[in-house]
Amino acid sequence: MFKVTLADRPEFLAGDETRLREIFHPAKHQLSLSYSLAHGTLPPGQRSKRHVLASSEVYYFISGLGRLTIDDRITLIEPGTTIYVPPGGQQFLENLGDTDIEFLCLVDPAWRMEDETILE
């Protein structure tokens, strides 16, 4: 068994300017995983930078209201929304609400800095 809490994980500013805490990552924890899992937040009125990953991503939104743009498609997000982003999908997240957007992001294969490109 491997257990962590968010308080155990240090917060950092990601390249897309969301605040992240890596929960599970096979390169940082001795776990037999092909994916990584992170917890993220984006404050009210903020927007992440447009970026692209070589990996696929699944977002699960815990709280907040906003919209996610993938390539030229825009979708509204709210608590309980789950979205798949294919490898190479150009994406950014906008917070349209009064509270932080809070989300989980699963990246498969696991996130690596060299697999992410910031486009702005």
MOPE-V519723 format. One record per helix or strand of 2 or more residues. SS is the DSSP state (~ for helix, > for strand). FROM is the first residue (numbers start at 0). TO is the last residue. If there is no record, write none. Layout:
ss=SS from=FROM to=TO
ss=SS from=FROM to=TO
//
This chain:
ss=~ from=5 to=7
ss=> from=11 to=12
ss=> from=18 to=24
ss=> from=34 to=41
ss=> from=50 to=52
ss=> from=55 to=62
ss=> from=65 to=69
ss=> from=72 to=76
ss=> from=81 to=84
ss=> from=90 to=94
ss=> from=100 to=107
ss=~ from=112 to=114
ss=> from=115 to=117
//
